[in-house]
Amino acid sequence: MLWSGWGDPAKAAELPAPVRGLLGDLLGVRAPAAPAATFGEVRLPAAALPPPVQAALAAIVGDEHVRADDDARIRHTRGKSTPDLLLMRAGDASDAPDAVVLPGSHDEVAAVLRLCAEHRVAVVPFGGGTSVVGGLVAARRGFAGVVALDLARLDRLVSVDPVSMIAELEPGLRAPQAERLLAEHGLTLGHFPQSYEYATLGGFAAARSSGQASAGYGRFDDMVAGMTVATPRGALEIGRAPRSAAGPDLRQVFLGSEGAFGVITSLRLRVHRAPAVRAYEGWRFESFTAGTAAMRRLAQEGRPPTVLRLSDETETMVGLAKPTDLGAAGRDSGCLLVAGYEGDTCDVAHRRERAAAVLAEEGGVHLGPEPGEKWAQGRFSAPYLRDSLLAAGATVETLETAGFWSDLPRLYDAVRLALLGALGSPLVMCHISHVYATGASLYFTVVTAQTGDPLAQWAAAKRAANEAIVRAGGTISHHHGVGRDHREAYAEEIGDLGVEILRGIKERLDPAGILNPGVLIP
């Protein structure tokens, strides 16, 4: 993973001159005054971890699995939000951990947590490092040091139960690794978020991830049948049946907990037969309103397409509906809807025929397979595009929410107006990518010219958008999580008593408060 950007450095590309010119003409984007810092120019604070603690950590996991070198510390600094990247591009690694610890088993994780609790060392569980909500920046005050607990060595497919269709996997597996291991058994998770190439299974669970094929396979939290969790107080084994009435479901305490309550060391996940057929296609609708109505019908009438996403007029016009086509507007005006189908031949044919009838009845025009296939080819490329836009002098970031169908138009308008008011004349684009019988998500992308202080510029815009989401009745996050960026709005969403409950759980499981301090808990 690129230390100051997204993914494979070899895939980073400069924006074409016509696109840079268009950004300048439309938004006033100009090249940054100073080039981005090189790796050797990064300002890294001195490590503060007490040597006896570092030696004790090495005794638990092995000398070679405790790293305090510059490379390890820099690569475990923050996540991949735009503010994170702006700081790294400026050479600011002030939030770097003092050391990176790589345990190799549940017992080693548990021992590390006990040691760190005893010595008041903050622990940041680290998977793929793809958080975009400030989920990897620990509060240092009151702690003797900070370590990143990198779970990369917990990377096994432990077992497969083909009768129950459950697989046990370790949390450090990156999504492509997990898919390759399951493919050997003819299986798939069906979980393909935009972070797919680098995110880990543990991160998916801890952030309640939702993949691009969620309409067909469900969200990641739907897939979790059970888990093993290490906490400073001890271990929990959760989930012993497909459904239970034995009290509240404790899985829900840790799903979405972002490492603040415990460290997931094993996951028992619902799996699916690998699809024999994958087919994608595009449809055009005259308006976002018309396309949304068609999506609602598909979601409420059962068996929707596996992938179902709708770009609004602006996103379609700019070409971001197909990330590899930035700046190349589609042949037609309106809104692009992408539908994808996965399964066996008969099932795909049946669902495709049924969906086509609904989409046509709602005014959709079939565009054939080309738009859908182009989207599928570029489905993981948008973060690379963001890096290119940042390098060109644009502030570009995403945010997301969700609401009930009846509230969605108001939520859409509220967020757009908040961003326009905070940023002046930005480019604000939106798409729906996750649908349910009762509602859907809204995923916004914002592009504007950088000011002299782009961090303050985005902070003001984010604050305005968060306030708008809360006022309009949406959730502060559908799948990115809470992190540090959403804590205040999350507190408003759950209320004072909800905050007290979270703090009570935190105090009971993590009395010393070492787990990801400053993240999630208001």
N, C-alpha and C positions, 0 to 999 in steps of 0.2 A: 504494500500500500504506500502510495506517495506520501511523504511526511507533511507536505504543505498543500495537498490537494487530494483528489480522488483517484484511487485505483492504480492501474498500471501506468507508470510514467511514459512508456512507449506509446500509449494511446492518446496522450495529451496533444492537442493540435491548436494552432493559432487560427482565429476566425478568418475566413476569407475576406479580402479587401472590400467586396461589395456589401457584406454584412456589417463590417465595421463602419463603412460609410453610411449605411442605413441607420445604424444606432446613433451616429453623430447627428444626422439630419433630423431624426425623429425625436431623440431624447437628449441630445446634447452631450453624448458620451465622448470623453476624450481620454487618451492614454494616460495612465498614472504618471505623476511627476517623477517618481523614483521606481526603479526596478524592484522586483521581489527579492527578498533576502536569499542568499544561497545557504546551503546546509552549514557551511563553515562560519557563517555570520550570525547564526542563531545564538541569542543570549540565554544561557542556561544558568539558573541559580545553583549555588553550591548545595550538594546533598546534605540533608539534615538528619538522616536516620542514624541513631546512635550505633556505633560499631558493635557493641554486644548484641544488639537486636539483630543486626545484619548477620552476625555470626550464628545466632540461634536459628534464624530463617534458613541459612545454608545447611545447618545440621538437620533440618526437617526435609528439605527438598533436594539437597545436594548443591555443592558450590557452583556448579555450572548453570544451575537454574535460578540463581539470584544475580541479576545483572544491574549494575549501577553505571555502566558506560554511557557516554553521551548519546550514542545511536539509539540504544534501547529507551532511554528516558525521553528523548525527543519524539520518538515514534509512538509513545504512549501518552503524549500530551494532548488532552482535549479530544473532541470528536471531529465531525465533519460538517458542522453548521457553517454558514457564511461568516459569522463573527469568529468562529474558531479558525477558519482559513485566513481571514484577514489578519488576525494576530500572528499566525505562523508565517504568513508572507512578509510580515513586518519584522520577522526574526524574534518574536516575543514568545519564549517558552517558559514564562514565569510560573505557569501552573504545572510544570513537569513533576512527576513523582520522584521520590528520592531513590527508589529502586523498583525493579520489575521482578516479581516472584512468579515462577512457573511450576505449580504443583502438578504431580502426576497421578493423583488418586483422591478419592473422597477423604480418606484418612489424613492425607497431607493438607488438604484444604482446611479440614477441621482443626488440625494442629496449628496451622498458620493463624487462623482466626482466634484461637485461644491465646496464643502468644501475643498477638497484636492487641487484643483486649487488655491483657495484663499490663502491657507497656504503653497503652494509649497511642497506638499507631493507626492512623486511618487507612482503610482498605478500599480500593476502588476495583470491583470486579470488571474485568476487561475481556471482551470477546473479539469482535472484528473492528472495534473502534469506530463504528459508523453512526453513533448518536448524532442527531442534529438538533438537540434541545438542551445542550449543556449537561448531559448526563454523565460525563466522565471527569468533572472538575470538582474535587473534594474541597471542602472548607478546612483550612489548615489550623485555624485558631484553636488552641487548647490541646493540640496533638503533638506528639514527639516527632512525628514524621508522617509521610504518606507513601504507601506502596501500591503499585498497580498489580492486581492479582490476575495474571494472564492465564487463561484456561486452555491454551492451545494444545497442551499435552494430553488433555482429556478428549481424545479424538477417536474413540472406538465405536463401532456398531457392536453392541454387547450381545444382543440376541434378537431373533425374529420369531414371532408366534404367528404362523400362516393361518392357523385356525381362527384365532381371535382378530387377526390383522392388526397386531400391535408389534412395534419394534422398539427396543430399548437402545438409546443412543446417548453418547456423552455430549456435554454442552459445548465443548470446544470445537466440535466439527463445524467447519464452514459449510454453507448450504450446498455448494457443488460437490464437496467430498461426500456429504450425506447422500446426495442423489446417486452418485456413482456406486456407493456401497449398497444402497437399496436396489439399484438396477440389476445387480448381480442376482437378486432374488425375484426379479420381475416386478418390483414395487417402486412407488414414488410417494413423497410427501405431498407433492402438488403445491408447494409453497415457493412462490417466485416474486418476492418484493423487489423494488428497484435496487436495494442493497444486496441482492442475492449473491453476487460474485464474491463478496467479502464478509458478510455478516455470518454470525454463528447461531446454532440452534439455541444455545443458552440466551443469547441476546434477543432472539425472536420471542422467547417465553417471557423474559424480564421486561420487554417493552410492549407486549401484546401486539406483535407484528400482524399485518394483514397483507397477503400477497396479491399480485395482479390477477390471479385466478381464483380469488376468494368466492366469487359467485358460484363456482363449481365445487371447490374443495373446502371452503370455509376459512376462517381466520386461524392463526396459529394457536391461539388459546382454545379453539374448538378441538384441536388435534391432541391436546395434552390429556392423556388418560391417567397419568401418574407421574410422580417425580420424587427424587431424593434431594434434600436440602440440608446444607451445613449452616449452622448459626453459631455465634459465640457461646450459646447456652447448650448446644447439642444438636443432634440430627433429627430430621423428620422423614418418615416414609409416608407418602400421601397418594391415595388412589388405589383402591383394591377391587373395584367393580366398575362396570360401564356407567352406572348411575346408582345413587345412594340417597336414602332419606335419613342417614345417620348424622343429623345435625348440619350446620353450615359446611359448605365445601371449602376445606382449607387450601385447596389448590389456588383458589381465588385470592388468597392472601399474598401469594408469591408471584402469580401471573400479573405482570405490570408493576412489580415492586422495584424494578430497576436497581437491584442489588442492595437496597436499603434495609431489608429484613433478613436476608440470608443469601447464600450462594448455591445455585442449583448445580448439582454434581451429576445428575442422571435424569433422563427424560424418557418416559414410556409414551410413545406417540402412535396415534391412529394413522395407518398407512393405506394406500390404495394400489390396485393393480396398475401397472404402467400402461398408459393409453396406447392403443394400436394406431390411432388416428389423431392428428392435430390439424385443425383447419381454422383459418382466420379470414375475415372479410370486412369490408367497410360499407357503411350506409350514410347517406346525407339527409339531414333534417333542416328545415327552413330556419328553425330557431332552437335555442337552448331549452326553452319552455316545451316545445313540441317533442324534442328528443328525450327530455326528462319524463314526460308523460308516457312515452313508449317504454322506457326503462322500468318505470313503476309497474306497468302492466306485466312485463316479463317477470319481474321479481315476485309479484303477488299471485300470478297464475301458476307458479310452480315450474321446476326444472328449467331455469334460465340458462343461457349460454355459460360456459365455464369462465370466460373472460367477457366482461361487459363494461365499456367505458365510453364516455361522451365528452368531447371537448366543446367549450363554448365558442362563440363566434370569433373572439379575439385569438384564442389559442389555435383554432383552425386556420384563420387567416394568416397568422404569423408562420404557421408550419410546425409549431411545437407539438401538435398532435402526433407527428412523426418526427422524433427528435433529430434524426439525421437530416431533416429537410428544413432546418431553420432558415427563415427568409424566403422560402419557396412556397408561396401560397398555393392552395389547392386549385383545381380547375374550376370549382364552383364555390359560391358563397354558402353561408349556412354553417352547420355544425357537423363534424365528423363523429360518427359512432363506430367503434370497433367491437366486433363480436368474435369470440373464439370458442371453439368446441373441441373437447378432448374426451376420448373414450373409445369403445369399440365401433366398428363401422356402422352397425345398425343404429346404435344409440345416437351417434353423432348425426347421422342422416335424419333421424326422427326429430331430434331437438332443433336441428338447423331448419327443417321444413316448418316446424311449428313457430319458431322465432321469426322466420321470414314473413309468415302470414301476419303476425302481430305487428311487426315493424312496418310492413307495407300498409296495413290498415290505419296505422297512426301517422301516415304521411311520409314514411322513409323511402328514399330512392336507393336501390341497390347499386353499389359501385364496384362489385366484384371482389376478387381476393387481393388485388394489389395493395390497397390501403392497409388492410389488416396484416398482410405479410410484411410490409415495410415497417409497421409499428412493431411487430414481433422481432424483426431483425435489430431494431434500435432500442428495444425496451429497457436496456440497462445503460444507455449511453448518456442520459440527461445530466448526471453528475459531472461527466467530462465536459459537457457543454457549459455548465456553470463555471468551471475552472477557466475556460477560454474567455467567458464574458468578464469574469473578475480581472483577468490579465489585460483585457481591453479597456478597463476603466469603468465597468458597470457594476452597480450593486445588484445582485440577483439572489433571491432566496425563495424558499417555498414555505407554506404553512397549510395546515389542514384542519378540518373540523367535520362534524356530522350532525345531522338532525333528522327529525321525522319529516315525511314527505310534505305534510301540510305547512311545515315551518321552513322548508328549504328555500323557497324564493326570497323570503325576508332575510334569511341568513346569508344568502348569496349577495344580495344587495348591500347588507350592512357591512360585510367585510370589504367589499369593493370600495364603498364610499369611505370607509375608514382609511384604507390604504391610499386612496386618491387624496384625501384630506391631509394625510401625514407627509406625503412625498411630492405633492404638487401635480406633476403630469407623468406618472409612471406608466409602464405597460403592465396591466394586470390581466392575467389569464387564469382560467379555471377549467377543471374537468371533474367529472364524477367517475370514480374508478371502483367503488365498492357499493353494492346494493343489497338491500334486505327487504323483506315484505313490508316493513314499517317505515323505512327511511333509507338514507344514503349518505355518503361522504362527499365533501367538497374539498378539492385539492387546488390551492392557488399557487401560481408562480408570478413573481414580481420582478420587473427589470426597470432600473432607473439609473441615471448618471450618478456616479459617486461624488459626494461632497468632500470637503477637506477633512471631515471626520466621519468616515463611512460607518464606524461602529455606533456612534451616537445617532446617525441617520437611521440605521436599521432598528436600533433600540426604540426610537420614538414610533416608528411604523409598527413594530411588533406589539408594543404596548397598546397602541390604538386598535389594532386588529383583535388582540385578546379581549379588550373591553367590549368591542362590538360583538364578538362571539358570545360572551357571557350575557350581554343585554338581549341578544336575539334568541337566546334559549338553546344554543348549540353546545356541544361538548368541547372542551379546550383542546382535546386531541383525540383523533380517531385511531391513529396507529404510530405516531412518532413518539408518544410518551410525554411525561411531565418534565423530567430533568430539573434544571434550575430555571429555565426560561418561562415555564408555565406555572410555577408554584403559587404565585399570588392569585392567578385566575382559577387555578385548581381549588384553592381554599374557598373562593366564592362559589364555585360549582358544588362543593360537597357540604358547605356550611360549617359553623363552629363545632357542632357535635361530631361531624365527620372528621374534622381535624383532630379532635380529642381522641377519637377511636384510633386513628393512624398513629398518633403519638403514643398511645397506650400499647399498641402492638410493638412499636419500635422499642419502647422501654423494656418490655418483657423479653423480646428476642435478642436485643442488642443493648444491654444496660449501659455499656461504656460509650455507645454511640459511634463506634468506629466504622460502620459499614456505610460507605458513600455519603459521608456527612455533607449536608447542604443540598442534597438531591431529593426530590419528590416530596418530602415531609414539609408542609408549610410551617 
